[in-house]
Amino acid sequence: MNTDKSNAPAMYFWGIPDSYAVKPSAQCDLKRLPGFSIFRRSITNKYPYQVVNLIDVFNYIISDYAKDRTCEYRSIKDERYRRQYKSDKFDYCTFSGIFTVRIDKAIIQHSGYLCLDFDHLKDVEAVFEQLKQDPYFETLLLFRSPSGDGLKWVISFTDSFYRYGNDGESFGEYQVRFFASLYNYIFNHYGVEVDRHCRNLSRACYLPHDAEAYLNPSLL
């Protein structure tokens, strides 16, 4: 896959560490790919900066924009300072959809995506390859967490919703049921647990640097 960021098809980030600008390219087509909200650091900021798509976030992650802060975060030994650093220094997004403010009831459009968070894995690379090739759920985006010992796995449940959703059930309501089934599947199939907070609509996902992140080629 071509990862030349000079011709990246979605977002450009530049500027000093405390400010950046975003310039979506002509290929950033939210009609083809569902959009969701991105938020500027810190986590106390509840108001979104812009609507983006999976290509945008992939380009953000593989670029050097968050490289220094990711390296710095991984070098911190004090757990309390480590948590505070992550909260303060990393931008984040809400993969589940577009929000006016980051609370569940403020969602205005669901993306049909679910981001699953795996923490403190014994073998990150082995699980990375297993998830990427999962036989039942197509991996759309997969990347290592800010800590480096976890993974973020983005899949779509749109087809499942239209097949198995109850009459009158919203995407958000179905997401909770879907997550419960998926949680059991992953534990039984891979022997690892998913962070249960991932079922929440407004779940924040921090965006680190990962030069080896995976984006499904079908999205390009």
C-alpha positions as CSV (number, residue, x, y, z in Angstrom):
1,M,0.0,0.0,0.0
2,N,1.3,3.4,-0.9
3,T,1.8,5.5,2.3
4,D,3.4,8.5,0.8
5,K,1.8,11.2,2.8
6,S,2.7,13.9,0.3
7,N,-0.2,12.5,-1.8
8,A,-2.4,11.2,1.0
9,P,-6.0,11.1,0.0
10,A,-7.6,12.6,3.0
11,M,-6.1,14.8,5.7
12,Y,-3.0,17.0,6.1
13,F,-1.9,18.0,9.6
14,W,0.8,20.6,10.2
15,G,1.9,23.4,12.5
16,I,3.3,23.6,16.0
17,P,2.4,20.9,18.5
18,D,-0.5,22.9,20.0
19,S,-2.2,23.8,16.8
20,Y,-2.9,22.1,13.5
21,A,-4.9,22.7,10.4
22,V,-6.9,20.2,8.4
23,K,-7.3,20.1,4.7
24,P,-9.5,17.3,3.3
25,S,-8.7,16.4,-0.2
26,A,-11.2,15.9,-3.1
27,Q,-11.2,12.2,-2.3
28,C,-12.5,12.6,1.2
29,D,-15.9,11.5,0.2
30,L,-18.3,11.1,3.1
31,K,-21.0,9.8,0.8
32,R,-18.9,6.8,0.1
33,L,-17.4,6.4,3.6
34,P,-19.4,7.1,6.8
35,G,-18.2,10.1,8.8
36,F,-17.5,10.5,12.5
37,S,-16.2,13.2,14.8
38,I,-12.6,14.1,15.6
39,F,-11.8,16.1,18.7
40,R,-8.7,18.2,19.6
41,R,-6.9,17.3,22.8
42,S,-7.4,17.3,25.7
43,I,-10.0,14.7,26.6
44,T,-11.8,17.4,28.6
45,N,-12.7,19.0,25.3
46,K,-16.2,17.7,24.5
47,Y,-16.8,19.6,21.3
48,P,-15.8,18.1,17.9
49,Y,-13.3,19.8,15.6
50,Q,-14.4,18.2,12.3
51,V,-16.1,15.3,10.6
52,V,-13.7,12.8,9.2
53,N,-13.6,9.3,7.7
54,L,-11.5,6.2,8.1
55,I,-9.0,7.2,5.4
56,D,-8.5,10.5,7.2
57,V,-7.7,8.8,10.5
58,F,-5.4,6.3,8.9
59,N,-3.4,9.1,7.3
60,Y,-3.3,10.8,10.7
61,I,-2.0,7.7,12.4
62,I,0.7,6.8,9.9
63,S,2.0,10.4,9.6
64,D,4.6,11.8,12.0
65,Y,2.1,14.2,13.6
66,A,1.6,12.2,16.8
67,K,5.0,10.4,16.7
68,D,6.8,12.5,19.4
69,R,4.0,12.4,21.9
70,T,3.5,8.7,21.4
71,C,7.2,8.0,22.0
72,E,7.1,10.3,25.0
73,Y,4.0,8.6,26.5
74,R,5.6,5.2,26.1
75,S,8.7,6.3,28.0
76,I,6.8,7.5,31.1
77,K,7.1,5.1,34.1
78,D,4.9,6.9,36.6
79,E,1.4,5.5,36.1
80,R,-0.5,8.6,37.4
81,Y,1.5,11.0,35.2
82,R,1.1,8.5,32.3
83,R,-2.7,8.6,32.5
84,Q,-2.7,12.4,32.7
85,Y,-0.3,12.8,29.8
86,K,-2.5,10.6,27.6
87,S,-5.6,12.6,28.6
88,D,-3.9,15.9,27.9
89,K,-1.8,15.3,24.8
90,F,-3.7,13.0,22.4
91,D,-6.4,14.0,20.0
92,Y,-9.2,11.5,19.8
93,C,-12.3,10.5,17.7
94,T,-15.7,8.9,18.2
95,F,-15.8,6.1,15.6
96,S,-19.5,5.4,16.3
97,G,-20.6,8.6,14.6
98,I,-21.0,12.4,14.4
99,F,-21.8,14.3,17.6
100,T,-22.6,17.8,18.5
101,V,-21.0,17.2,21.9
102,R,-19.4,14.0,23.2
103,I,-22.3,12.4,25.1
104,D,-24.3,9.5,23.9
105,K,-27.6,11.4,23.5
106,A,-25.9,14.1,21.3
107,I,-25.2,11.7,18.4
108,I,-26.7,13.1,15.1
109,Q,-25.6,10.4,12.7
110,H,-24.3,6.9,13.4
111,S,-21.5,5.6,11.3
112,G,-22.2,1.9,11.7
113,Y,-18.7,1.4,13.0
114,L,-17.6,-0.1,16.2
115,C,-14.1,0.3,17.6
116,L,-12.9,-2.4,19.9
117,D,-10.2,-1.7,22.4
118,F,-7.8,-4.5,23.6
119,D,-5.5,-3.6,26.5
120,H,-2.3,-5.2,27.9
121,L,-2.0,-8.0,25.3
122,K,0.7,-10.6,25.9
123,D,1.5,-10.7,22.1
124,V,0.3,-7.6,20.3
125,E,1.6,-8.6,16.9
126,A,0.1,-12.1,17.0
127,V,-3.4,-10.7,17.9
128,F,-2.9,-8.0,15.2
129,E,-2.5,-10.6,12.5
130,Q,-5.4,-12.7,13.9
131,L,-7.8,-9.8,13.9
132,K,-6.7,-8.6,10.5
133,Q,-7.7,-12.0,9.1
134,D,-10.7,-12.7,11.2
135,P,-13.1,-15.0,9.1
136,Y,-16.3,-13.4,10.3
137,F,-15.7,-9.7,10.7
138,E,-14.0,-7.6,8.1
139,T,-11.2,-5.4,9.5
140,L,-11.6,-1.9,8.3
141,L,-8.9,-0.2,10.4
142,L,-6.4,-1.7,12.9
143,F,-3.7,0.0,14.8
144,R,-1.6,-0.2,18.0
145,S,-2.7,1.8,21.0
146,P,-0.8,4.7,22.5
147,S,0.8,2.4,25.0
148,G,2.0,0.0,22.4
149,D,0.7,-3.0,24.3
150,G,-2.9,-2.9,23.0
151,L,-4.9,-2.6,19.8
152,K,-7.8,-0.7,18.3
153,W,-9.9,-2.7,15.9
154,V,-12.6,-1.0,13.8
155,I,-15.3,-3.0,12.1
156,S,-18.7,-2.3,10.6
157,F,-22.0,-3.8,11.8
158,T,-24.2,-2.0,9.3
159,D,-25.1,-5.3,7.4
160,S,-25.8,-7.1,10.7
161,F,-28.1,-4.2,11.8
162,Y,-30.2,-4.5,8.6
163,R,-30.3,-8.3,8.9
164,Y,-31.0,-8.7,12.6
165,G,-32.1,-5.4,14.0
166,N,-35.5,-5.3,15.6
167,D,-38.3,-3.1,14.2
168,G,-37.9,0.4,15.5
169,E,-34.4,-0.3,16.9
170,S,-31.8,2.4,16.4
171,F,-28.2,1.8,15.4
172,G,-27.2,2.8,18.9
173,E,-29.6,0.4,20.6
174,Y,-28.4,-2.4,18.3
175,Q,-24.8,-1.6,19.0
176,V,-25.2,-2.6,22.6
177,R,-26.6,-6.0,21.7
178,F,-24.1,-6.5,18.9
179,F,-21.2,-5.7,21.3
180,A,-22.4,-8.3,23.8
181,S,-22.3,-11.0,21.1
182,L,-19.0,-9.8,19.7
183,Y,-17.4,-9.7,23.2
184,N,-18.2,-13.4,23.7
185,Y,-17.0,-14.3,20.2
186,I,-13.6,-12.7,20.7
187,F,-13.1,-14.1,24.1
188,N,-14.0,-17.7,23.0
189,H,-12.1,-17.4,19.7
190,Y,-9.0,-15.5,20.7
191,G,-8.9,-15.8,24.5
192,V,-8.6,-12.0,24.9
193,E,-11.0,-9.5,26.5
194,V,-12.4,-6.3,25.0
195,D,-12.8,-3.2,27.1
196,R,-16.6,-3.2,27.9
197,H,-16.8,0.6,27.6
198,C,-16.5,0.1,23.8
199,R,-20.2,-0.5,23.7
200,N,-20.8,3.2,24.5
201,L,-21.8,5.4,21.6
202,S,-19.6,8.3,22.6
203,R,-16.6,6.2,23.4
204,A,-13.4,8.2,22.8
205,C,-10.5,6.6,21.0
206,Y,-7.1,8.3,21.3
207,L,-5.1,8.7,18.1
208,P,-1.4,7.7,18.4
209,H,1.3,7.3,15.8
210,D,1.5,3.9,14.2
211,A,3.5,3.7,11.0
212,E,2.3,0.1,10.5
213,A,-1.4,0.6,11.0
214,Y,-3.6,-1.4,8.6
215,L,-6.4,0.1,6.5
216,N,-8.6,-2.3,4.4
217,P,-7.5,-1.8,0.8
218,S,-11.1,-1.8,-0.3
219,L,-11.5,1.6,1.2
220,L,-9.0,3.2,-1.1
